[in-house]
Structures are given as C-alpha cells and as structure tokens.
Amino acid sequence: MKKLFTLLICFISITSFANTVIVKGSVKDSSGKGVASRNVRITTDTTVSNANCQIVHYKITDANGFYSDTLTCNSDIKKLRIYTESCGVILINDPQITTTNIVESNFVICTPPPVVIVQPAPPVSCTAYFLFSAQANSVKFSSSATVISSNDTIISRKWEFGDSTTNLTSVDPLHVYAKTGIYNVCFSIKTAKGCESKICKTITLHDTVPPVVVTPPPVTCNAYFVFVPQIAGVKFNSNVSVISPTDTIVSRKWFFGDGDSSLANQVDPSHIYTKMGSYNVCLSIKTAKGCESKICKTVVLGDSLSPIAGSVNEPVKIVRVYPNPVHEKLNMLVWSFNNNIAAEISIVDVYGQKKWSKKISLLKGNNSMDVNVSFLVSGPYFFKVNTAFGAVGYKFYKL
C-alpha cells in the first residue's frame, strides 16, 4: 500500500507539471541586436494537444528583445505554435514540449533600411567689393567689405590696377602709379565652394588730389534655412543665412504654415505639427544695417520625409499611418495621382480578417483621415486602400 501511494503522488506531480509550460525567447535583427516592442503570439497546437486546451497569448519584447510567458491548462500541452512578423512576413516556430516543460523559441527578423534625409545645400553667395583712398599717385585699396557666405572662405584674390600690373595675393594692397590719369581697377575673388565675383571701378588721379568720396559697400543679406523632420516634430536651422561680415541679424521671424509662428529671434527652433501634411514654412530676417530678406519652403510630413512624387505607375500611395503604435485614434495620409478615385479603406488583422472598412473618394494629392481604433484588441494590423488600380497596405500595431 505504501508503494502504491508513492506512485500515485509521483503520477499527480508529473501530470500537474505537464499542464504548465514556460515559454521564453528573443527577437533579434539580422545584426544580432535585440528588437524591443515586438509582438509575439503564443498558441497551443490543438492538432496535437487536447482540443479543450486552446490558449492564445500575446507578449511584447522588452528593451533587449526578450519575452517570456507561462501557459497553464487542465489538459496536457504537447506542442506550441509561436508567431512574429518580419517585414510583412509572418514567421512561425512550432517547438515540441520537452520533459522540462521549458520551451525556448528565438526569432531573427529583417533589419529595415535606414531613412536617409538629404537636405539641399545652402546657396553659395559672394560679392567682391573694395574701397580705396588716394594721395598723389599712391592708392591704398581694401577688400574688407567683400561679402561671402558664413561657411565659406576666399581662396583667391586678383587685383588689376588698370596700368597693366596685377597683384594676386594681397587683401589690402598699396599701389603706386607711374603718373596721374584715369585707371579702370578690377578686383576678383574665388571661394572654396566655387563662388566667383568681380567688381571694377574707375579711379582718377590728379596732380592736386581732390577729396576722395568713398562709396559705402552694398548692404546684402539672404535668408536661408534647412530642416530635419524628427519623431516629435521638425527641427529648423537658419545659421546658413548669408549677411555682410560687418553686419548682424537682429530679427528672425518664423511662420510654420499651420497658423503658428515664432518672433523671438530664434536661430534653430523646433516645431511640432498636430498632423501629417504639406506646410509652407517661411523665415524673415532683418539685420542691424537694415537689410531684410525672406525665404519660404514647402515641408511635407509623410512616409518619406521629402516632397512626395507619384506617377501613373504608382497612382495611390499610403504616405503615413500615425501614430504607430496607436492607442485610440489613427491618422492616415493617402496620396492619389488622380482626382475623385473611388476607394475602400479597411483594417485587417494578420490573418486577413477585415475588422473595419469604409468607402471614400480620393482627391488628387494628399488625403488625410482619422479612424477610431479603440475597439481593436492589442496586436498587429494592416491598413489597406483598395481602388481600381489595385491594393496598397501599411502595417501598424494597436497597443
């Protein structure tokens, strides 16, 4: 009787242990780095396990790409099926349950290509200019009033004094003429960034030198800015604006195209837009010497962070699904090459089941729309647009 009781206790222990399975593993990219916030779906395989033991769990990987879960059932769990997504493809592991009841299931997924943002180079600008003062046949020249871009340098200067002589090195040369008369003096420059400029002036030398009237240099300025879209908005920078070396910018006014502006003389402000779209952003500057300049650029917030170009070969494009992952409200930006295109927009799960749909008409250009997704359970989904030209989709995750 004692041996029978001992065998019964062992059988009960083994049976309980077989009903609880610990699942753990990792999701890494092709470089071996753990992928955080990746959804992993864990289910029992009812074709092998007891049909009464049907379990579906979702787990999210931690900051290092790891996940773990514990499955418990009144019946035996014999086999699992574990899923995750890799660049639009569902990966499946189906490990057997070992005697330890601990299952490890690891995934290696694709690495999305980095987004490269190319900004246009600031304009190359330069203006050659010189001053002079004469005494008898001696003339002192100065090129300090020459204007170049703040991020450029002069690498070549050439003086032509009008008497068949030249100077190729001096910034402020002194030249002595053999006799009085009228001379056409030219000064030319070349910068490291390839900008070239030339100016010529007529100099009259008298036996008795009259007072020399020096014309002040022209006041020039060119407003310019670059921008970089970021997760929390757009970062602007105006330090590439061009002004005279002896001048300073005293006023900067930013107009962000969505009704907001900044008048606080900010060099590099950041601005948060509430939704995706196209915005006409303008910068106006004013210098201490009274020069004013204005520039406007179109900023497009979408799937690619540069102005969207479509064609008849890509008549409909999903520009952006935002935010992603999403809690309740999802904004979609869809671009159409044609006007008044009948379309059905829908949300489907990873198994192709349609969860929501709506028929709309797409206008030419960007079409923005909001959808309440609070009714969806947590997991991966696809936003799809079906038209006569075919179907396009975009993956998002519901938290």
C-alpha positions as CSV (number, residue, x, y, z in Angstrom):
1,M,0.0,0.0,0.0
2,K,2.9,2.4,0.8
3,K,4.5,1.8,-2.6
4,L,1.1,2.4,-4.4
5,F,0.6,5.7,-2.5
6,T,4.1,6.8,-3.5
7,L,3.5,6.0,-7.2
8,L,0.2,7.9,-7.1
9,I,1.9,11.0,-5.7
10,C,4.6,10.9,-8.4
11,F,1.9,10.5,-11.1
12,I,0.0,13.5,-9.8
13,S,3.2,15.6,-9.7
14,I,4.2,14.7,-13.3
15,T,0.6,15.3,-14.6
16,S,0.5,18.8,-13.0
17,F,3.9,19.7,-14.3
18,A,2.9,18.6,-17.8
19,N,-0.1,21.1,-17.7
20,T,2.2,24.1,-17.2
21,V,4.7,25.2,-19.8
22,I,7.2,28.1,-19.6
23,V,7.9,29.8,-22.9
24,K,10.9,32.2,-23.3
25,G,13.0,33.5,-26.2
26,S,14.2,36.6,-28.1
27,V,13.6,38.6,-31.2
28,K,16.8,39.9,-32.8
29,D,17.5,41.7,-36.1
30,S,20.0,40.4,-38.7
31,S,22.9,42.1,-36.9
32,G,22.2,40.3,-33.7
33,K,20.7,43.3,-31.8
34,G,17.6,42.7,-29.7
35,V,14.4,44.3,-31.1
36,A,12.2,46.0,-28.5
37,S,8.4,46.3,-28.5
38,R,8.0,43.4,-31.0
39,N,4.7,41.5,-30.7
40,V,4.9,37.7,-30.2
41,R,1.8,35.4,-30.5
42,I,1.9,32.2,-28.5
43,T,-0.8,29.5,-29.1
44,T,-1.3,25.8,-28.3
45,D,-1.3,23.4,-31.3
46,T,-4.7,21.8,-30.8
47,T,-4.0,19.3,-33.6
48,V,-1.5,17.7,-31.2
49,S,-2.6,18.9,-27.7
50,N,-6.0,18.4,-26.2
51,A,-8.7,20.3,-28.1
52,N,-10.0,21.6,-24.7
53,C,-6.7,23.3,-24.1
54,Q,-6.8,26.2,-26.7
55,I,-4.6,29.1,-25.5
56,V,-3.7,32.3,-27.3
57,H,-1.3,34.8,-25.6
58,Y,0.3,38.0,-26.9
59,K,3.6,39.1,-25.5
60,I,5.8,42.2,-26.2
61,T,9.6,42.0,-26.2
62,D,11.4,44.1,-23.6
63,A,14.2,46.7,-24.3
64,N,16.7,43.9,-25.1
65,G,14.3,41.9,-27.3
66,F,13.4,39.2,-24.8
67,Y,10.0,37.8,-23.9
68,S,8.6,35.1,-21.6
69,D,5.2,33.6,-20.8
70,T,3.6,30.8,-18.7
71,L,0.8,28.6,-20.2
72,T,-1.4,26.6,-17.9
73,C,-4.2,24.2,-18.9
74,N,-6.3,21.5,-17.3
75,S,-5.2,19.1,-20.1
76,D,-1.8,18.2,-21.4
77,I,0.0,20.8,-23.5
78,K,2.1,18.8,-26.1
79,K,3.0,21.3,-28.8
80,L,3.0,25.1,-29.3
81,R,2.9,27.5,-32.3
82,I,4.7,30.8,-31.8
83,Y,4.5,33.7,-34.3
84,T,6.1,37.1,-35.0
85,E,6.3,39.4,-38.0
86,S,9.4,40.2,-40.2
87,C,9.0,43.0,-42.8
88,G,5.4,42.0,-43.6
89,V,6.1,38.2,-43.4
90,I,4.8,36.0,-40.6
91,L,7.5,33.8,-39.0
92,I,6.3,30.6,-37.2
93,N,8.1,28.3,-34.7
94,D,6.4,25.1,-33.6
95,P,8.5,23.7,-30.8
96,Q,7.7,20.4,-29.1
97,I,7.2,20.3,-25.3
98,T,10.2,18.6,-23.6
99,T,10.3,16.8,-20.3
100,T,11.5,20.0,-18.6
101,N,8.3,21.8,-19.8
102,I,10.5,24.8,-20.7
103,V,10.4,25.9,-24.3
104,E,12.8,28.4,-25.9
105,S,11.8,30.0,-29.2
106,N,14.1,32.6,-30.8
107,F,13.5,34.6,-34.0
108,V,15.8,36.6,-36.3
109,I,13.9,39.2,-38.3
110,C,14.9,41.6,-41.1
111,T,16.6,45.0,-40.4
112,P,14.6,47.8,-42.0
113,P,16.8,50.1,-44.2
114,P,17.7,53.4,-42.5
115,V,15.9,56.6,-43.6
116,V,18.3,58.9,-45.3
117,I,17.3,62.6,-45.3
118,V,19.1,64.7,-47.9
119,Q,18.8,68.4,-47.4
120,P,19.6,70.8,-50.2
121,A,22.9,72.6,-49.8
122,P,22.7,76.3,-48.8
123,P,23.2,78.7,-51.6
124,V,26.8,79.7,-52.4
125,S,26.9,83.5,-52.4
126,C,29.7,86.1,-52.7
127,T,30.1,89.7,-53.7
128,A,33.5,91.2,-54.4
129,Y,33.9,94.8,-53.2
130,F,36.8,97.2,-52.5
131,L,37.4,100.7,-51.1
132,F,40.3,103.0,-51.9
133,S,41.9,106.2,-50.8
134,A,44.3,108.1,-53.0
135,Q,47.2,110.5,-52.2
136,A,49.1,111.9,-55.2
137,N,50.0,108.8,-57.3
138,S,49.7,106.3,-54.3
139,V,46.4,104.5,-53.8
140,K,45.5,102.3,-50.8
141,F,43.0,99.6,-51.6
142,S,40.9,97.5,-49.1
143,S,38.8,94.4,-49.8
144,S,37.4,94.0,-46.2
145,A,33.9,94.9,-47.4
146,T,33.7,91.8,-49.6
147,V,30.7,89.6,-48.7
148,I,30.8,85.8,-48.7
149,S,28.7,83.0,-47.1
150,S,29.4,82.4,-43.4
151,N,30.5,78.9,-44.1
152,D,32.8,79.7,-47.0
153,T,36.4,81.2,-47.4
154,I,38.2,83.2,-50.1
155,I,41.0,81.2,-51.6
156,S,41.9,83.5,-54.5
157,R,42.2,87.3,-54.9
158,K,43.3,89.2,-58.1
159,W,43.8,92.9,-58.4
160,E,44.1,94.5,-61.8
161,F,45.2,98.1,-61.3
162,G,44.5,99.4,-64.9
163,D,48.1,100.1,-65.7
164,S,48.9,96.6,-66.9
165,T,50.1,95.5,-63.4
166,T,48.4,92.9,-61.1
167,N,48.6,91.7,-57.6
168,L,47.5,88.1,-56.8
169,T,48.0,87.8,-53.0
170,S,47.2,91.0,-51.1
171,V,44.0,91.6,-49.2
172,D,44.6,95.4,-48.8
173,P,47.4,96.4,-51.3
174,L,49.1,99.7,-51.7
175,H,49.8,100.6,-55.4
176,V,51.9,103.4,-56.8
177,Y,51.0,104.6,-60.3
178,A,53.7,106.0,-62.6
179,K,51.6,109.0,-63.5
180,T,48.3,110.6,-62.9
181,G,45.3,109.8,-65.1
182,I,42.2,107.6,-65.2
183,Y,42.5,103.9,-64.4
184,N,40.0,101.1,-64.5
185,V,40.7,99.0,-61.4
186,C,39.2,95.5,-61.1
187,F,39.1,93.1,-58.1
188,S,38.0,89.5,-58.4
189,I,37.7,86.7,-55.9
190,K,37.1,82.9,-55.8
191,T,35.9,81.0,-52.8
192,A,36.5,77.4,-51.5
193,K,32.9,76.5,-52.6
194,G,33.4,77.7,-56.1
195,C,31.7,81.1,-55.9
196,E,33.3,83.8,-58.2
197,S,32.7,87.6,-58.2
198,K,34.3,90.6,-59.8
199,I,34.0,94.4,-59.5
200,C,35.6,97.2,-61.4
201,K,35.8,100.9,-60.5
202,T,37.2,104.0,-62.3
203,I,39.9,105.9,-60.4
204,T,41.0,109.4,-61.4
205,L,44.4,110.6,-60.1
206,H,45.1,114.4,-60.3
207,D,48.2,116.4,-59.7
208,T,46.3,118.0,-56.9
209,V,44.4,115.3,-55.2
210,P,40.7,116.3,-54.6
211,P,38.9,114.8,-51.6
212,V,38.1,111.2,-52.3
213,V,34.4,110.2,-51.9
214,V,34.2,106.6,-50.8
215,T,31.0,104.7,-51.7
216,P,29.9,102.5,-48.8
217,P,29.7,98.8,-49.6
218,P,26.3,97.4,-50.6
219,V,24.2,96.0,-47.7
220,T,23.3,92.4,-48.7
221,C,21.6,89.5,-46.9
222,N,20.0,86.3,-47.9
223,A,17.7,84.4,-45.5
224,Y,18.0,80.6,-45.7
225,F,17.2,77.6,-43.6
226,V,17.4,73.8,-43.6
227,F,15.2,71.4,-41.7
228,V,15.2,67.8,-40.4
229,P,11.9,66.0,-39.6
230,Q,12.0,64.2,-36.3
231,I,9.7,62.0,-34.3
232,A,8.4,64.9,-32.1
233,G,8.3,67.5,-34.9
234,V,10.6,69.3,-37.3
235,K,14.0,70.9,-36.4
236,F,14.8,74.1,-38.3
237,N,18.2,75.9,-38.6
238,S,18.9,79.3,-40.0
239,N,22.6,79.6,-39.3
240,V,23.2,79.2,-43.1
241,S,21.7,82.7,-43.8
242,V,24.2,85.0,-45.5
243,I,24.9,88.6,-44.3
244,S,27.8,91.0,-44.7
245,P,30.8,90.3,-42.4
246,T,30.3,93.7,-40.6
247,D,26.5,93.2,-40.1
248,T,24.4,91.1,-37.7
249,I,20.9,89.6,-37.7
250,V,18.7,91.4,-35.2
251,S,15.4,89.9,-36.1
252,R,14.2,86.4,-37.2
253,K,10.6,85.6,-37.7
254,W,9.4,82.0,-38.4
255,F,6.0,81.2,-39.9
256,F,5.4,77.4,-39.7
257,G,2.5,77.2,-42.1
258,D,-0.1,75.8,-39.6
259,G,-1.0,79.2,-38.1
260,D,1.8,79.2,-35.5
261,S,4.8,81.5,-35.6
262,S,7.9,82.4,-33.6
263,L,9.0,86.0,-33.4
264,A,11.7,85.5,-30.7
265,N,14.7,85.8,-33.0
266,Q,15.4,82.0,-32.7
267,V,18.2,80.6,-34.8
268,D,17.2,76.9,-34.8
269,P,13.6,76.4,-33.4
270,S,11.8,73.1,-33.2
271,H,8.1,72.9,-34.1
272,I,5.5,70.2,-33.5
273,Y,2.8,69.7,-36.1
274,T,-0.5,68.1,-35.0
275,K,-1.0,66.1,-38.2
276,M,0.8,65.0,-41.3
277,G,0.5,67.2,-44.5
278,S,2.2,69.8,-46.5
279,Y,3.2,73.1,-44.9
280,N,4.6,76.4,-46.4
281,V,7.3,77.5,-43.9
282,C,8.8,81.0,-44.1
283,L,11.7,82.7,-42.5
284,S,12.2,86.5,-42.5
285,I,15.4,88.2,-41.2
286,K,16.4,91.8,-40.6
287,T,20.0,93.0,-40.0
288,A,21.4,95.8,-37.9
289,K,22.2,97.7,-41.1
290,G,18.6,97.5,-42.3
291,C,18.8,94.6,-44.8
292,E,15.7,92.4,-45.0
293,S,15.2,89.0,-46.7
294,K,12.6,86.3,-46.7
295,I,12.6,82.7,-47.9
296,C,9.8,80.1,-48.0
297,K,10.0,76.3,-48.3
298,T,7.4,73.5,-48.5
299,V,7.8,71.0,-45.7
300,V,6.0,67.7,-46.3
301,L,5.4,65.3,-43.4
302,G,4.7,61.8,-44.7
303,D,6.1,58.3,-45.2
304,S,9.2,59.7,-46.9
305,L,10.4,62.9,-45.3
306,S,10.8,64.8,-48.6
307,P,8.1,66.1,-51.1
308,I,6.1,63.2,-52.4
309,A,6.3,62.4,-56.1
310,G,3.9,59.9,-57.7
311,S,3.2,58.7,-61.2
312,V,0.8,56.7,-63.3
313,N,2.9,53.7,-62.2
314,E,2.1,54.4,-58.5
315,P,-1.4,56.1,-58.7
316,V,-2.2,55.5,-55.0
317,K,0.3,55.6,-52.1
318,I,-0.1,55.3,-48.3
319,V,2.1,58.1,-47.1
320,R,1.9,57.6,-43.4
321,V,0.0,55.8,-40.6
322,Y,0.4,57.9,-37.4
323,P,1.0,57.3,-34.5
324,N,2.4,53.8,-34.8
325,P,1.9,52.0,-32.3
326,V,-1.5,53.6,-31.6
327,H,-3.9,53.6,-28.6
328,E,-7.2,55.0,-29.8
329,K,-7.0,57.5,-32.8
330,L,-5.2,56.6,-36.0
331,N,-4.4,59.2,-38.7
332,M,-3.8,58.0,-42.3
333,L,-2.4,60.1,-45.1
334,V,-3.1,58.7,-48.6
335,W,-1.7,60.3,-51.8
336,S,-3.6,59.9,-55.1
337,F,-2.2,60.7,-58.6
338,N,-5.8,61.2,-59.9
339,N,-8.9,63.1,-58.7
340,N,-12.1,61.6,-57.4
341,I,-10.9,58.0,-57.2
342,A,-13.4,55.5,-55.6
343,A,-11.7,53.6,-52.9
344,E,-12.4,51.3,-49.9
345,I,-10.2,51.8,-46.9
346,S,-10.1,48.9,-44.4
347,I,-8.3,47.5,-41.4
348,V,-7.4,43.8,-41.4
349,D,-5.6,41.6,-39.0
350,V,-2.6,39.4,-39.7
351,Y,-4.9,36.5,-40.7
352,G,-6.7,38.6,-43.4
353,Q,-9.9,39.1,-41.4
354,K,-11.5,42.5,-42.1
355,K,-12.1,44.4,-38.8
356,W,-13.3,47.8,-40.2
357,S,-14.0,49.3,-43.7
358,K,-15.3,52.5,-45.3
359,K,-15.9,53.6,-48.9
360,I,-14.5,57.1,-49.8
361,S,-13.5,59.2,-52.8
362,L,-9.8,60.1,-53.0
363,L,-8.9,63.6,-54.2
364,K,-5.8,64.4,-56.2
365,G,-2.8,64.9,-53.8
366,N,-2.8,64.2,-50.1
367,N,-5.9,62.8,-48.3
368,S,-5.9,62.9,-44.5
369,M,-8.4,60.9,-42.4
370,D,-8.8,59.8,-38.8
371,V,-10.1,56.4,-37.6
372,N,-11.0,55.4,-34.0
373,V,-9.3,52.1,-33.4
374,S,-10.1,51.7,-29.7
375,F,-12.3,48.8,-30.4
376,L,-9.4,46.7,-31.7
377,V,-7.6,44.2,-29.4
378,S,-3.9,44.6,-29.0
379,G,-1.8,43.2,-31.8
380,P,-0.6,43.9,-35.4
381,Y,-2.9,45.0,-38.2
382,F,-2.8,46.3,-41.7
383,F,-4.4,49.5,-43.1
384,K,-5.4,48.8,-46.7
385,V,-6.6,51.0,-49.6
386,N,-8.4,49.2,-52.5
387,T,-9.0,51.1,-55.8
388,A,-9.4,50.2,-59.4
389,F,-5.6,50.4,-59.7
390,G,-5.1,47.6,-57.1
391,A,-4.5,47.5,-53.3
392,V,-1.8,49.0,-51.1
393,G,-1.2,48.3,-47.4
394,Y,0.6,49.7,-44.4
395,K,1.3,47.8,-41.1
396,F,0.6,49.2,-37.7
397,Y,0.3,48.0,-34.1
398,K,-2.6,48.5,-31.7
399,L,-1.5,48.9,-28.1
